[in-house]
Amino acid sequence: MPRTRFIEHAGRKILLLDFTRIADTQTALDAIAEARAVVARQQPDGSLLTLTHVEGAHFDSGVLKAIRELAEHNRPYVRAAAVVGLSGLTKVVFNTMVHLTGRNLRAFEDLDAAKAYLIQQ
C-alpha cells in the first residue's frame, strides 16, 4: 500500500501522508518524495486536506530539511493540514518548522481528532 494515499472521512477526501515507523533516512526521503509527487498532481487551488502521521518515525537533519521543503512545496495546494504522532523533541522541531514555513499546520494526539478538524475546514 502506498504511503501517500487518499482516504475518506465523513464523505470528505483527505490525503494521508503515512510516515509511521520509518526507521531509516532513505526510506523517509523516498516517502517524502512520493508525497511531493502526489501533491504535485493535484490542483494548486488551496483545497487539499492533508493528514500526516509520523508516529514512531526517525528524523535526522536531512529528513527534517526534506519535510520542511515538502511543507513549503505543498503551500499552494493545501487548505488545512494536521499532523499526528509527534512526541518529545519532534514537537519542538514541528513548532520550529511551522514558524519557518508560515504554514497553518496543527498537531493532534490522535487520528480521529485530526480527521474531525480537517473535515471542518
Secondary structure, DSSP 8 states (H G I E B T S, - for coil): --SEEEEEETTEEEEEEE-TT--SHHHHHHHHHHHHHHHHTS-SSS-EEEEEE-TT----HHHHHHHHHHHHHHTTTEEEEEEE---THHHHHHHHHHHHH---EEEESSHHHHHHHHHT-
